[in-house]
Amino acid sequence: MKRKILTLLFSGALALAYAQDASDFGAKDILIANFEDKNPLVTDSLWMDTLKTTPVTVQSANITLADNPFAVENTSPTAAKYVRAAGGWRSIYIRLNQSIVFSQTPNFQVQVYPVAGKSPAKSNISINLINDKGEIVAVGGYKDQIPQDEWTTVTAFLGKNKSSVKFNAIQISINNGDSVAKTEDTEYYIDQIGFKAPADGVELPATVFYETFGGYIADWENGKIPGQRAYPYVDNNGVTKFDGPGEYGTAEGYASVGGFTSGIPFKFRDFAADSVGTFIARGWGMGAKYKGASGGGRMQFRSKFIGTLETGPIDVSGNTDLNLSFGLGTQLWWPYNSEIANARPKVEISVDGGNFYEIYSNSTFLQFTGEQVDLGWGLMDKYEDEIFTLVEYPFTTIEGAPLPKASTINLRMSYKSGADFWIDDLWLSGKSVLSGVSNTKSDVFRVYPNPAVSYIKTPYAQKVVIMDLNGRVVLNAQNTDKVSVASLASGVYFVKVINDGVTKIGKLVKE
């Protein structure tokens, strides 16, 4: 049988495909499970109690080790046999026992082998990233039409997620919602679970924040959140109409039900009226032209509802080449509107508490498709609609030069021109001055004393590396609780502390 490697679809966007055998994990990849020398705990749930204080530590009775049923496509001799108990919703979980830097290994993979006669004719699988509270923090993706009696490798692109210890489990769900799996036990083999580096070997930018605007929230969609109501607006004919209450409300109301995923405390305000703006969010997605689209929630900017999405100060210290990217789409249900091509947000930043100024994009926005139609009043051009296009806004100075450095950034976005539009997958990224180090607050090393004159304390450190702002190593130390910095010139340095494979970064001011 011919080897078949399929990739997981993300709302119409393909994840990365691999030329190598999926059971091959290289030096830059992270193998989580091959059910031989890597045989992690696989559970049917994460917690033993509703308060989520006691983790499950017993292997699922539905998972057993077995011989590989078809070693031609997957060369590993052993796999995990998974008997999925009948029912509408079933998942298995694997807790991660190590930190995963998603910019380095963005592609999660799992191999699945549905057994003929003991599984649906075509299977489906979904993959989610779970935090330490058992909450889905990243929807990895969904793949259907998986054939029987073949190893199929599915991959989920997670590279935009911010690396953090809170992402400590992977949830794998097979055939949830399938009519056969609801009524009878079904059988599968799973194998070769892990994270892979990009095929070209190029590390992704470090994530400052990644906002996917959540997923479907019934109370929000049905207008049951405090602050939701029918909102009036005046149409182009001067007629007052109403939208809502479902999907219309306040940013605070949306945050209260977990609509925002990045941890950024977004606000949405009408600056002109000095009031809370009408925040619009929809819990289901649309297709995308770019890899890794989250495919869940999205927010809308409308000319009739004036408002500005804003953040507080965002810590971007230690990063250069800051860049904001997001999916932009209109979904007017009328693709013959030339204003689709002119749909633009206004993006403004404030650097280190200074005044806001606008930054600009050189991206290609929604385009004329090349198709025309005659609806009875002449030829009309058709434009891209009902699809997200990725656009980028590199951070610059007010003069338009690349922004050299910053400690904090405040971000504002609002409607600027063209058709009303939706945005999704709001990603602020940068290049860490310490290449290969994840950009996450959980990896911060607190330097003490700071500023320092003669020494800093590094309790239990197995290795200490001090670098200047250009990433040059100026001092090394090993197995020490105190490091002398007396020989360093006055200035700012980065301190990297490594202990039991965990790397933490701090900033040192040397006097």
Secondary structure, 3 states (H helix, E strand, C coil): CCCCCCCCEECCEECCCCCCCCCCCCCCCEEEECCCCCCCCEECCCECCCCCCCECCCCCCCEEEEECCCCCCCCCCEEEEEEECCCCCCCEEEECCCCCCCCCCCEEEEEEEECCCCCCCCEEEEEEEEECCCCEEEEEEEEEEECCCCCEEEEEECCCCCCCCCEEEEEEEECCCCHHHHHCCEEEEEEEEEEECCCCCCCCCEEEEEECCCCCCHHHHCCCCCCCCCEEEECCCCCEEEECCCCEECHHHHHHCCCCCCCCCCEEEECCCCEECCEEEECCCCEECCCCCCCCCEEEEECCECCEEECCCEECCCEEEEEEEEEEECCCCCCCCHHHHHCEEEEEEEECCCCCEEECCCCCCCCEEEEEEECCCCEEEEECCCEEEEEEEECECCCCCECCCCCEEEEEEEEEECCCEEEEEEEEEEEECCCCCCCCHHHECCCCCCCECCEEEEEEEEEEEEECCCCCEEEEEEEEEEEECCCCCCEEEEEEEEECCEEEEEEEEEC
